[in-house]
Amino acid sequence: MKTVVCPYCGFGCKLLIGEERRMVKPYPGEPNRGKLCPKGLYALEFVFSKDRLKRPLKRVGSAMVPISWGVALEEIANRLLEIRELYGPDAVAFIASSKISNEENYLLQKIARLFGTNNIDNCARLCHEASVHALKLAVGTGAQTNPYEDLERFGVILIWGYNPAETHPVVMDYILRAKRKGAKIIVVDVRETRTMAFADHRLILKPGTDIVLANAMANVIIREELYDEEFVKTRTSGFSEVKMGVMKYTPEYAEKVTGVPAETIREVAREFALAGSGAIMWGMGLTQHVSGVENVLAVINLALLLGYIGEKGGLYPMRGQNNVQGAAYMGALSEFLPGYVPLTDERFRKRVASLWGVEDLPTERGLYLTELWEAIENGDVRALYIVGENPAVSEANFARVREALRKLDLLVVQDIFMTKTARYAHYILPASAFCEKSGSYMNSERRIQWSHRVCQPLGDSKPDWEILTALGRALGLPGFDYRSVEEITAEYFKLFPELEDRSVEELKTGEGIFLPRKRLHTWEFSTPDGKARLIAVERISPWEEPDEEFPLVLTTVRLISHYNTGEMTLRSPSLLGLMGEPRALINGRDAERLGISDGDWVEIETRRGRIRMRAKLGGVPEGLVAVPFHFKANRLTSEALNKAGTPEFKFSAAKVRKLRSGRPTPDTRR
């Protein structure tokens, strides 16, 4: 059996897959230690779906007709070059994928930048880019600070806006090991979650009030002198500003705003501070707000006040996709080169350019993924090349995105299925699935792991790295003569001092390589003065508030048996059987007022659109409606952005009405 990195969440489980029997077993070593969630266990089912794309397709009129690889790549390259000639390189944009390998993301951003544009981005923009911005501001490095194994030895784990029992089930084994050793588990969320069943403290707060709660905890820690005075004095700056900034956020004030009792806030703040060591884990519940960057800064402050860094603690922004960390690290972001190095870092930029055989690279920040749609509407972007992403479903207010896709002069989609996005394409290139190719991936803890090929590509599909290598050659770009994926691995190794002396063979045979190292900030922070920055933040209100017409708050959630836009999991019979029909969670009192019973069809509407779904009563506080985001929820969500470019998926003013009879709106399941 060969080891393969699971194609789902960012935890980074390794699978053992037989080449003949095609059975999946959990890898006994790190990081999953013999554990798997349902998605990992049934990971092969979508690979052999009858819906797989098997040949390149070209739009002719309203039909998609098969063409050869040679013709497809030649025509695509000629159109891209023609658009560059007419409108300039920034009229072309590229969307990378959090599901393809490091090597493939590295190639795509290399193509973009050698083509002359920094219009290269990926779906990290939709999830943890707020975390990256906040972490870089506060500690100098925009990534998870500690390995999973550290969770087992901390005295407290604060889980905020994150439901690992459903989104990263295997990490729950680490959390529960810590609990058995005496660690206290604190969970903060806007609704009851599966994770709360294992918590010592369960704090349910009103949506959009995270900063108030975090600042109130900081208020207690500072007022009662529970902070680590030596750490704050020697390893941080900005304490006086935070001390003054949180003074007004008393627990009594926070109770009025958040709904969490003042005494509970005091008890939790003391428990967190007196544990002696601790981790903070967070997810989309913190980042997908217009206040996303500030939300993360507020919880980072709690860790810095207590010195919960390095050996004593860690910051865990838990990544949602199998290679979203790797895509970002490989430079598939419009403002960063590989390693999160800013485009303005002339020394590193010249180093990258030299490795690629050119004198320099473009220095102006490219468009964020969430800025693309307006640029297409305005005619500034004429061509879009998408690899393994489905923005026609994943973007906020996706009706606007679909209209933008129709306006493009050229849309190329490289994927394994005919996704909603692919239906708008001029060319569709069939890619190979995760187990049909080799390459490396980086999980949430920054562990690079090798994934082996265990079966041949289906039909005439090709590994993404082979397609991109051929595209680079067709565009006439230098340095695209790769004969194996290992050659690309060796090239990106040259960009990182920590990897220069490591071999690809070592990566293939070991338990993975941490980049830049296993544990960050043990002795100093990655800031100019080596100190972390405590940054005072004030509450930022949601972009829209409930009113008479839209009296409820809509939020989106993830389900254990489904993943992102559902293209993979909805083609897995086993996972479909585990989940059943998606439901909208509605509070019992709200349902009674609206005349809704459990199982009734309801219509949920925001200022952007409406969807239909069956209701499930309970699981959310009064005034809140929660819907799974894997299906049609983003017809409803707000495209208001935070300063990292992430939409406010978690807060939309909404209304719900009962339907006499119902059917799902078209393609609710896809």
C-alpha positions as CSV (number, residue, x, y, z in Angstrom):
1,M,0.0,0.0,0.0
2,K,1.1,3.6,-0.7
3,T,0.7,6.7,1.4
4,V,-1.5,9.4,0.0
5,V,-2.5,12.7,1.5
6,C,-6.3,13.0,2.1
7,P,-7.9,15.3,-0.4
8,Y,-10.3,17.0,2.1
9,C,-9.6,19.2,5.1
10,G,-6.4,20.9,6.1
11,F,-5.6,18.6,9.0
12,G,-3.4,16.5,6.6
13,C,-4.3,12.9,7.3
14,K,-2.4,10.3,5.4
15,L,-4.2,7.4,3.8
16,L,-2.9,4.0,2.9
17,I,-4.3,2.9,-0.4
18,G,-3.8,-0.4,-2.1
19,E,-2.9,-0.3,-5.8
20,E,-5.1,-3.3,-6.7
21,R,-7.9,-3.5,-4.2
22,R,-8.3,0.3,-3.9
23,M,-9.0,0.1,-0.2
24,V,-8.4,3.0,2.2
25,K,-6.9,2.5,5.6
26,P,-5.6,5.1,8.1
27,Y,-1.9,5.8,8.2
28,P,-0.6,4.8,11.7
29,G,1.9,7.5,12.0
30,E,1.8,11.3,12.2
31,P,-0.4,13.3,12.0
32,N,-3.5,11.2,12.0
33,R,-2.2,8.3,14.2
34,G,-4.4,5.6,12.8
35,K,-7.6,7.8,12.7
36,L,-9.8,8.9,9.8
37,C,-13.1,10.7,9.5
38,P,-15.9,9.6,7.1
39,K,-14.6,11.8,4.3
40,G,-11.2,10.2,4.4
41,L,-12.5,6.7,4.7
42,Y,-14.6,7.1,1.5
43,A,-12.1,9.4,-0.3
44,L,-11.8,7.1,-3.3
45,E,-15.6,7.1,-4.2
46,F,-15.6,10.4,-6.1
47,V,-12.5,9.4,-8.0
48,F,-14.4,6.7,-9.9
49,S,-17.5,8.7,-10.4
50,K,-19.1,8.5,-13.9
51,D,-19.1,12.3,-13.9
52,R,-15.3,12.6,-14.2
53,L,-14.1,14.8,-17.0
54,K,-12.0,12.6,-19.4
55,R,-11.2,14.7,-22.5
56,P,-10.5,18.4,-23.2
57,L,-13.6,20.3,-24.3
58,K,-14.1,23.5,-26.3
59,R,-17.2,25.6,-26.5
60,V,-18.6,25.8,-30.0
61,G,-21.9,27.7,-29.9
62,S,-23.8,26.4,-27.0
63,A,-22.2,23.0,-27.0
64,M,-18.9,21.7,-25.6
65,V,-17.1,19.5,-28.1
66,P,-14.0,17.3,-27.5
67,I,-10.7,18.4,-28.8
68,S,-7.1,17.2,-28.5
69,W,-4.7,18.4,-25.8
70,G,-2.4,19.9,-28.4
71,V,-5.1,22.0,-30.0
72,A,-6.6,23.0,-26.7
73,L,-3.3,24.3,-25.2
74,E,-2.3,26.0,-28.5
75,E,-5.6,27.8,-28.8
76,I,-5.6,28.8,-25.1
77,A,-2.1,30.1,-25.2
78,N,-2.7,32.1,-28.4
79,R,-5.9,33.7,-26.9
80,L,-4.0,34.6,-23.6
81,L,-1.1,36.2,-25.6
82,E,-3.6,38.0,-27.8
83,I,-5.4,39.5,-24.8
84,R,-2.1,40.5,-23.3
85,E,-1.1,42.2,-26.5
86,L,-4.4,44.1,-26.7
87,Y,-5.1,45.0,-23.1
88,G,-1.9,44.3,-21.1
89,P,-0.9,41.4,-18.8
90,D,-3.2,42.6,-16.0
91,A,-6.2,41.9,-18.2
92,V,-5.5,38.2,-17.4
93,A,-6.1,36.6,-14.0
94,F,-5.4,33.2,-12.5
95,I,-7.2,31.4,-9.7
96,A,-5.1,28.7,-8.0
97,S,-6.4,25.8,-6.0
98,S,-6.3,24.7,-2.4
99,K,-6.7,21.1,-3.5
100,I,-3.8,20.7,-5.9
101,S,-0.2,20.1,-4.8
102,N,2.5,22.5,-3.8
103,E,4.2,21.9,-7.1
104,E,1.1,22.7,-9.1
105,N,0.3,25.9,-7.2
106,Y,4.0,26.9,-7.5
107,L,3.8,26.4,-11.3
108,L,0.6,28.4,-11.7
109,Q,1.9,31.4,-9.8
110,K,5.1,31.1,-11.8
111,I,3.1,31.2,-15.0
112,A,1.2,34.3,-13.8
113,R,4.2,36.3,-12.8
114,L,6.3,35.4,-15.8
115,F,3.3,36.3,-18.0
116,G,3.6,39.7,-16.4
117,T,0.8,39.9,-13.7
118,N,0.3,39.4,-10.0
119,N,-3.3,38.6,-10.6
120,I,-2.9,35.2,-8.9
121,D,-5.0,34.3,-5.9
122,N,-6.6,31.3,-4.2
123,C,-9.5,30.5,-1.9
124,A,-7.4,31.3,1.2
125,R,-8.8,34.7,0.5
126,L,-12.3,33.3,1.5
127,C,-11.2,31.7,4.8
128,H,-8.0,32.5,6.7
129,E,-6.5,35.4,4.9
130,A,-7.8,37.5,7.8
131,S,-5.7,35.3,10.1
132,V,-2.6,35.7,7.9
133,H,-2.9,39.5,8.0
134,A,-3.5,39.5,11.8
135,L,-0.7,37.1,12.5
136,K,1.8,39.0,10.4
137,L,0.9,42.2,12.1
138,A,1.1,40.7,15.6
139,V,3.9,38.1,15.5
140,G,5.4,38.5,12.0
141,T,4.5,35.1,10.5
142,G,1.0,34.4,9.0
143,A,0.7,30.7,9.9
144,Q,-0.1,28.3,12.7
145,T,2.6,28.5,15.3
146,N,2.7,25.0,16.7
147,P,2.3,21.3,15.7
148,Y,-0.8,19.4,16.7
149,E,1.1,17.3,19.2
150,D,1.6,20.3,21.4
151,L,-2.1,20.5,22.1
152,E,-1.8,17.4,24.4
153,R,0.5,19.2,26.9
154,F,-1.3,22.5,27.3
155,G,-3.4,23.3,30.3
156,V,-6.2,25.0,28.4
157,I,-7.6,25.0,24.9
158,L,-9.8,27.9,23.8
159,I,-11.8,27.0,20.7
160,W,-13.4,30.1,19.1
161,G,-15.8,30.2,16.1
162,Y,-14.7,26.7,15.2
163,N,-16.3,23.3,15.4
164,P,-13.5,20.7,15.0
165,A,-15.8,17.8,15.9
166,E,-17.4,18.3,12.4
167,T,-14.7,20.2,10.4
168,H,-11.5,18.4,11.6
169,P,-12.7,15.3,13.4
170,V,-9.3,13.8,13.8
171,V,-7.9,16.8,15.6
172,M,-10.5,16.1,18.3
173,D,-8.4,13.1,19.3
174,Y,-5.6,15.5,20.3
175,I,-8.1,17.7,22.1
176,L,-9.6,14.8,24.0
177,R,-6.2,13.5,24.9
178,A,-5.4,16.9,26.4
179,K,-8.7,16.9,28.3
180,R,-7.9,13.4,29.8
181,K,-4.6,14.9,31.0
182,G,-6.5,17.6,32.8
183,A,-6.7,20.4,30.2
184,K,-9.8,22.7,30.3
185,I,-11.7,23.1,27.1
186,I,-13.4,26.4,26.4
187,V,-15.7,26.7,23.4
188,V,-17.0,30.0,22.0
189,D,-19.6,30.0,19.2
190,V,-22.8,31.6,18.1
191,R,-24.7,28.2,18.3
192,E,-24.6,24.9,19.9
193,T,-22.0,22.7,18.2
194,R,-20.9,19.1,18.5
195,T,-17.6,20.3,20.0
196,M,-19.5,21.9,22.9
197,A,-20.4,18.4,24.1
198,F,-16.7,18.0,25.2
199,A,-16.3,21.4,26.6
200,D,-15.9,22.5,30.3
201,H,-17.2,26.0,29.4
202,R,-19.7,26.7,26.6
203,L,-20.1,30.4,25.6
204,I,-22.8,31.2,23.1
205,L,-22.5,34.8,22.0
206,K,-24.5,37.0,19.7
207,P,-23.1,37.0,16.1
208,G,-20.7,39.8,15.4
209,T,-19.7,40.5,19.0
210,D,-16.4,38.5,19.2
211,I,-14.2,41.5,19.8
212,V,-16.3,42.6,22.8
213,L,-16.0,39.2,24.4
214,A,-12.2,38.9,23.8
215,N,-11.6,42.5,25.0
216,A,-13.7,41.8,28.1
217,M,-11.5,38.7,28.9
218,A,-8.4,40.9,28.4
219,N,-10.0,43.4,30.7
220,V,-10.3,40.8,33.5
221,I,-6.8,39.5,32.9
222,I,-5.2,42.9,33.1
223,R,-7.4,44.3,35.9
224,E,-6.7,41.3,38.1
225,E,-3.0,41.3,37.1
226,L,-3.2,37.7,35.8
227,Y,-1.0,38.5,32.7
228,D,2.6,37.4,32.4
229,E,4.4,40.6,33.3
230,E,7.9,39.4,32.4
231,F,6.8,38.1,29.0
232,V,4.8,41.3,28.2
233,K,7.7,43.5,29.2
234,T,10.5,41.7,27.4
235,R,8.8,40.1,24.4
236,T,5.9,42.4,23.4
237,S,5.1,46.1,22.6
238,G,1.8,47.9,22.7
239,F,0.7,46.8,26.2
240,S,-0.3,50.3,27.4
241,E,-2.5,50.8,24.4
242,V,-4.3,47.5,24.9
243,K,-4.6,48.2,28.6
244,M,-6.4,51.5,27.9
245,G,-8.3,50.1,25.0
246,V,-10.0,47.3,26.9
247,M,-10.7,49.4,30.0
248,K,-14.2,50.1,29.0
249,Y,-15.0,46.5,28.0
250,T,-16.0,45.4,31.4
251,P,-17.7,42.0,31.8
252,E,-21.0,43.8,32.6
253,Y,-20.8,45.9,29.4
254,A,-19.9,42.7,27.4
255,E,-22.9,40.9,28.8
256,K,-25.2,43.5,27.4
257,V,-23.6,43.2,24.0
258,T,-22.7,39.6,23.7
259,G,-25.3,37.9,25.8
260,V,-22.7,36.0,27.8
261,P,-23.2,36.5,31.5
262,A,-20.6,38.8,33.2
263,E,-19.7,36.2,35.8
264,T,-19.1,33.5,33.1
265,I,-16.7,35.9,31.3
266,R,-14.8,36.4,34.6
267,E,-14.6,32.7,35.3
268,V,-13.4,31.8,31.8
269,A,-10.8,34.6,31.7
270,R,-9.4,33.4,35.1
271,E,-9.4,29.8,34.0
272,F,-7.7,30.6,30.8
273,A,-5.1,32.8,32.5
274,L,-4.3,30.5,35.4
275,A,-3.8,27.3,33.3
276,G,-0.1,28.2,32.8
277,S,-0.1,27.2,29.2
278,G,-2.7,27.2,26.4
279,A,-3.7,27.1,22.8
280,I,-6.2,29.2,20.9
281,M,-7.9,27.5,17.9
282,W,-10.2,29.4,15.6
283,G,-12.0,29.0,12.3
284,M,-14.4,30.8,9.9
285,G,-16.5,32.0,12.8
286,L,-13.8,34.6,13.5
287,T,-12.5,35.4,10.1
288,Q,-15.5,35.6,7.8
289,H,-16.7,39.0,9.1
290,V,-16.0,42.6,8.0
291,S,-14.1,42.7,11.4
292,G,-12.2,39.5,10.6
293,V,-8.7,40.8,11.0
294,E,-9.6,42.7,14.2
295,N,-11.4,39.6,15.5
296,V,-8.2,37.6,15.2
297,L,-6.0,40.3,16.6
298,A,-8.3,40.4,19.7
299,V,-7.8,36.7,20.4
300,I,-4.1,36.9,19.7
301,N,-3.9,39.6,22.4
302,L,-5.1,37.0,24.9
303,A,-2.3,34.6,24.1
304,L,0.3,37.4,24.1
305,L,-0.8,38.8,27.5
306,L,-0.2,35.3,29.0
307,G,2.9,34.3,27.1
308,Y,1.1,31.4,25.5
309,I,3.6,31.1,22.7
310,G,6.3,28.6,21.8
311,E,6.7,26.0,24.6
312,K,3.8,27.5,26.6
313,G,1.2,27.8,24.0
314,G,0.2,28.2,20.4
315,L,-2.0,29.9,17.8
316,Y,-4.0,27.6,15.6
317,P,-5.9,29.0,12.6
318,M,-7.3,25.7,11.5
319,R,-7.2,25.4,7.7
320,G,-10.2,24.1,5.8
321,Q,-8.7,22.5,2.7
322,N,-6.0,19.9,2.2
323,N,-3.5,22.3,0.7
324,V,-4.8,25.8,1.4
325,Q,-1.7,26.4,3.6
326,G,0.5,25.1,0.8
327,A,-1.1,27.2,-1.9
328,A,-0.5,30.3,0.1
329,Y,3.1,29.3,1.0
330,M,3.9,28.6,-2.7
331,G,3.0,32.2,-3.6
332,A,-0.5,31.7,-5.0
333,L,-1.6,35.0,-3.4
334,S,-1.7,38.4,-5.2
335,E,0.3,40.3,-2.6
336,F,3.0,37.7,-1.7
337,L,5.7,35.7,-3.3
338,P,6.4,32.2,-2.0
339,G,6.9,32.0,1.8
340,Y,4.5,35.0,2.4
341,V,7.4,37.3,1.3
342,P,5.9,40.7,0.1
343,L,6.3,41.6,-3.5
344,T,8.2,44.7,-2.4
345,D,11.0,42.7,-0.9
346,E,13.5,43.5,-3.7
347,R,16.2,41.1,-2.5
348,F,13.9,38.0,-2.4
349,R,12.0,39.1,-5.6
350,K,15.3,39.2,-7.5
351,R,16.3,35.8,-6.1
352,V,13.0,34.3,-7.4
353,A,13.5,36.1,-10.8
354,S,17.0,34.7,-11.1
355,L,15.9,31.2,-10.4
356,W,13.3,31.6,-13.1
357,G,15.7,33.0,-15.6
358,V,14.5,36.6,-15.8
359,E,15.7,39.9,-14.5
360,D,12.7,41.0,-12.4
361,L,9.0,40.3,-11.7
362,P,6.0,42.6,-11.5
363,T,5.8,44.5,-8.1
364,E,2.3,45.9,-8.0
365,R,-0.2,43.8,-5.9
366,G,-2.6,41.9,-8.1
367,L,-6.3,41.6,-7.6
368,Y,-7.7,39.7,-4.7
369,L,-10.0,36.8,-5.6
370,T,-12.9,38.8,-4.2
371,E,-12.0,41.8,-6.3
372,L,-12.0,39.9,-9.6
373,W,-15.7,40.1,-10.3
374,E,-15.9,43.9,-10.3
375,A,-12.8,44.0,-12.5
376,I,-14.5,41.7,-14.9
377,E,-17.7,43.8,-14.8
378,N,-15.6,46.9,-15.6
379,G,-13.8,45.2,-18.5
380,D,-10.4,45.4,-16.7
381,V,-10.0,41.6,-16.7
382,R,-10.8,39.9,-19.9
383,A,-9.5,36.3,-19.4
384,L,-9.6,34.1,-16.3
385,Y,-7.8,30.7,-15.9
386,I,-9.2,28.7,-13.0
387,V,-7.6,25.5,-11.6
388,G,-9.7,23.3,-9.2
389,E,-11.9,26.1,-7.8
390,N,-15.6,26.7,-8.1
391,P,-16.4,30.4,-7.5
392,A,-19.8,30.1,-9.1
393,V,-20.8,28.4,-5.8
394,S,-18.1,29.3,-3.3
395,E,-18.2,33.1,-3.6
396,A,-20.5,35.4,-1.6
397,N,-23.6,36.6,-3.6
398,F,-22.7,34.2,-6.3
399,A,-25.4,35.4,-8.7
400,R,-23.1,38.4,-9.4
401,V,-20.1,36.1,-9.9
402,R,-22.0,34.0,-12.5
403,E,-22.9,37.2,-14.4
404,A,-19.2,38.2,-14.4
405,L,-18.2,34.8,-15.8
406,R,-20.5,35.3,-18.7
407,K,-18.7,38.5,-19.7
408,L,-15.2,37.1,-20.0
409,D,-13.6,36.9,-23.4
410,L,-11.8,33.7,-22.3
411,L,-12.6,31.4,-19.4
412,V,-10.5,28.3,-18.9
413,V,-11.4,25.8,-16.2
414,Q,-9.1,23.0,-15.3
415,D,-10.9,20.5,-13.0
416,I,-12.0,16.9,-12.5
417,F,-15.8,17.5,-12.8
418,M,-18.1,19.7,-14.8
419,T,-18.6,22.1,-11.9
420,K,-21.0,25.0,-11.9
421,T,-18.1,27.2,-12.9
422,A,-17.0,25.0,-15.7
423,R,-20.4,25.4,-17.3
424,Y,-19.4,29.0,-18.2
425,A,-16.0,28.0,-19.7
426,H,-14.8,28.4,-23.2
427,Y,-12.3,25.6,-22.6
428,I,-12.3,22.8,-20.0
429,L,-9.2,20.8,-19.3
430,P,-9.6,17.4,-17.5
431,A,-7.3,17.1,-14.5
432,S,-6.3,14.0,-12.6
433,A,-7.6,13.2,-9.1
434,F,-5.4,13.3,-6.0
435,C,-4.5,9.5,-6.1
436,E,-3.7,9.6,-9.8
437,K,-0.6,11.8,-9.4
438,S,2.3,12.4,-7.0
439,G,3.3,15.6,-5.3
440,S,3.7,17.4,-1.9
441,Y,1.1,19.1,0.3
442,M,1.3,21.3,3.4
443,N,-1.2,20.8,6.2
444,S,-2.4,23.4,8.7
445,E,0.6,22.8,11.0
446,R,3.0,23.6,8.1
447,R,4.0,19.9,7.7
448,I,5.0,19.2,4.0
449,Q,4.0,15.6,3.2
450,W,4.5,13.5,0.0
451,S,1.5,11.9,-1.7
452,H,2.2,9.0,-4.0
453,R,0.3,8.0,-7.1
454,V,-1.6,4.8,-6.7
455,C,-3.6,4.6,-10.0
456,Q,-3.4,5.8,-13.6
457,P,-5.2,9.0,-14.6
458,L,-8.8,8.4,-15.8
459,G,-9.4,8.6,-19.5
460,D,-7.3,11.4,-21.1
461,S,-7.0,13.4,-18.0
462,K,-3.6,14.6,-16.9
463,P,-2.0,15.7,-13.6
464,D,-2.3,19.4,-13.1
465,W,1.5,19.8,-13.1
466,E,1.8,18.3,-16.6
467,I,-1.0,20.5,-17.9
468,L,0.7,23.7,-16.5
469,T,4.1,22.7,-17.7
470,A,2.7,22.3,-21.2
471,L,0.9,25.6,-20.9
472,G,4.1,27.4,-19.8
473,R,5.9,26.0,-22.9
474,A,3.0,27.0,-25.2
475,L,3.2,30.6,-23.8
476,G,6.9,30.7,-24.5
477,L,7.8,31.2,-20.8
478,P,11.4,30.2,-19.7
479,G,12.0,27.3,-17.4
480,F,9.1,24.9,-18.2
481,D,11.1,21.9,-19.3
482,Y,10.2,19.7,-16.3
483,R,10.2,16.0,-16.9
484,S,9.0,14.9,-13.4
485,V,7.1,16.4,-10.5
486,E,10.2,15.9,-8.3
487,E,12.1,18.4,-10.4
488,I,9.5,21.1,-9.5
489,T,9.8,20.1,-5.8
490,A,13.5,20.5,-6.0
491,E,13.0,23.9,-7.5
492,Y,10.7,25.3,-4.8
493,F,13.1,23.8,-2.2
494,K,15.7,26.3,-3.5
495,L,13.6,29.2,-2.4
496,F,13.6,28.4,1.3
497,P,16.8,28.3,3.3
498,E,15.3,25.7,5.6
499,L,14.8,23.3,2.6
500,E,18.0,24.0,0.6
501,D,19.8,21.1,2.2
502,R,16.8,18.7,2.3
503,S,16.1,16.1,-0.4
504,V,12.9,15.1,-2.1
505,E,13.7,11.5,-1.2
506,E,13.8,12.5,2.5
507,L,10.4,14.1,2.0
508,K,9.1,10.9,0.5
509,T,10.3,8.5,3.2
510,G,9.8,10.5,6.4
511,E,6.9,11.9,8.5
512,G,7.1,15.2,6.6
513,I,9.1,18.4,6.9
514,F,8.0,21.4,8.8
515,L,8.5,24.8,7.1
516,P,10.2,26.8,8.5
517,R,10.4,24.8,11.7
518,K,8.1,22.7,13.9
519,R,7.5,25.4,16.6
520,L,7.6,29.2,15.9
521,H,8.5,32.1,18.1
522,T,10.1,30.1,20.9
523,W,12.9,32.7,21.4
524,E,11.9,35.7,19.3
525,F,9.2,36.8,16.9
526,S,9.5,37.3,13.2
527,T,9.2,41.1,13.5
528,P,11.8,43.8,12.8
529,D,12.6,44.2,16.6
530,G,11.9,40.6,17.5
531,K,8.9,41.5,19.7
532,A,5.3,40.7,19.2
533,R,2.8,43.5,18.9
534,L,-0.2,43.8,21.2
535,I,-2.7,45.7,19.1
536,A,-5.7,47.4,20.6
537,V,-8.9,46.8,18.6
538,E,-12.4,48.2,18.8
539,R,-15.7,46.5,17.9
540,I,-16.6,46.8,14.2
541,S,-20.3,46.3,13.5
542,P,-21.5,43.9,10.8
543,W,-22.1,45.4,7.4
544,E,-25.8,45.0,7.7
545,E,-28.0,44.7,10.7
546,P,-31.4,43.0,11.1
547,D,-34.4,45.3,10.7
548,E,-38.2,45.0,10.3
549,E,-38.0,43.5,6.8
550,F,-35.1,41.2,7.6
551,P,-35.4,40.5,11.3
552,L,-33.1,37.4,11.6
553,V,-29.4,36.8,11.3
554,L,-28.2,34.2,8.8
555,T,-24.9,32.3,9.3
556,T,-23.3,29.4,7.4
557,V,-21.9,26.2,8.8
558,R,-20.1,23.1,7.7
559,L,-21.2,19.5,7.9
560,I,-19.1,16.5,8.8
561,S,-20.1,14.5,5.7
562,H,-19.7,17.3,3.2
563,Y,-17.0,19.5,1.9
564,N,-16.9,23.0,0.3
565,T,-19.1,23.2,-2.8
566,G,-20.0,19.5,-2.7
567,E,-18.5,18.5,-6.0
568,M,-16.6,15.7,-4.4
569,T,-18.8,14.6,-1.5
570,L,-22.0,14.8,-3.4
571,R,-20.5,12.1,-5.7
572,S,-19.8,9.8,-2.8
573,P,-22.7,7.4,-2.2
574,S,-21.5,6.6,1.3
575,L,-21.3,10.2,2.4
576,L,-24.7,11.0,0.9
577,G,-26.1,8.2,2.9
578,L,-24.6,9.5,6.1
579,M,-25.9,13.0,5.8
580,G,-29.3,12.9,4.2
581,E,-31.1,16.1,3.2
582,P,-29.6,19.4,4.2
583,R,-31.6,21.4,6.7
584,A,-31.8,25.0,7.9
585,L,-31.5,25.3,11.7
586,I,-34.1,27.5,13.3
587,N,-34.8,28.3,16.9
588,G,-37.9,26.8,18.3
589,R,-39.4,30.1,19.5
590,D,-38.7,31.7,16.1
591,A,-40.3,28.7,14.4
592,E,-43.4,28.9,16.6
593,R,-43.8,32.6,15.9
594,L,-43.5,31.9,12.1
595,G,-45.8,28.8,12.2
596,I,-43.0,26.5,11.2
597,S,-42.8,22.8,12.3
598,D,-39.8,20.5,12.1
599,G,-39.4,19.2,8.6
600,D,-41.5,22.0,6.9
601,W,-40.3,23.6,3.7
602,V,-39.2,27.2,4.3
603,E,-37.9,30.0,2.1
604,I,-34.9,31.9,3.4
605,E,-34.3,35.3,1.9
606,T,-31.7,38.1,2.2
607,R,-31.2,41.3,0.2
608,R,-29.4,39.2,-2.4
609,G,-31.7,36.3,-3.1
610,R,-33.7,33.4,-1.7
611,I,-33.4,29.6,-1.3
612,R,-35.7,26.8,-0.1
613,M,-34.8,24.2,2.4
614,R,-36.4,22.0,5.0
615,A,-36.3,23.3,8.6
616,K,-34.8,21.6,11.6
617,L,-35.8,23.1,14.9
618,G,-33.2,23.8,17.6
619,G,-29.5,24.0,17.8
620,V,-29.4,27.8,17.4
621,P,-30.4,30.7,19.7
622,E,-33.4,32.9,19.1
623,G,-32.9,35.3,16.1
624,L,-30.3,33.1,14.3
625,V,-30.7,30.8,11.3
626,A,-27.9,28.5,10.3
627,V,-27.6,26.8,6.8
628,P,-24.9,24.5,5.5
629,F,-22.8,26.4,3.0
630,H,-22.0,23.4,0.7
631,F,-25.1,23.9,-1.5
632,K,-26.8,27.1,-2.3
633,A,-26.2,29.3,0.7
634,N,-23.9,31.7,-1.0
635,R,-26.8,33.0,-3.1
636,L,-27.7,34.7,0.1
637,T,-24.4,35.8,1.7
638,S,-23.0,39.3,1.8
639,E,-20.0,40.3,-0.4
640,A,-18.9,43.0,2.0
641,L,-15.2,42.6,2.6
642,N,-12.8,42.9,5.5
643,K,-9.4,44.5,5.0
644,A,-7.9,41.1,4.0
645,G,-10.5,40.7,1.2
646,T,-12.6,38.1,2.9
647,P,-16.5,38.3,2.6
648,E,-18.8,38.5,5.5
649,F,-20.2,35.0,5.0
650,K,-21.2,34.6,8.7
651,F,-23.6,37.5,9.1
652,S,-26.5,38.4,6.8
653,A,-29.8,40.0,7.7
654,A,-32.5,37.5,6.7
655,K,-36.1,36.5,6.9
656,V,-37.8,33.1,6.8
657,R,-41.3,32.1,5.8
658,K,-43.1,28.8,5.7
659,L,-44.0,27.3,2.4
660,R,-47.3,25.4,1.9
661,S,-45.4,22.8,-0.2
662,G,-41.9,22.8,-1.3
663,R,-39.2,21.7,-3.6
664,P,-35.5,22.7,-3.4
665,T,-34.6,25.6,-5.7
666,P,-32.9,24.2,-8.8
667,D,-29.6,22.6,-8.1
668,T,-29.8,23.0,-4.3
669,R,-27.9,19.8,-4.0
670,R,-25.1,20.8,-6.4
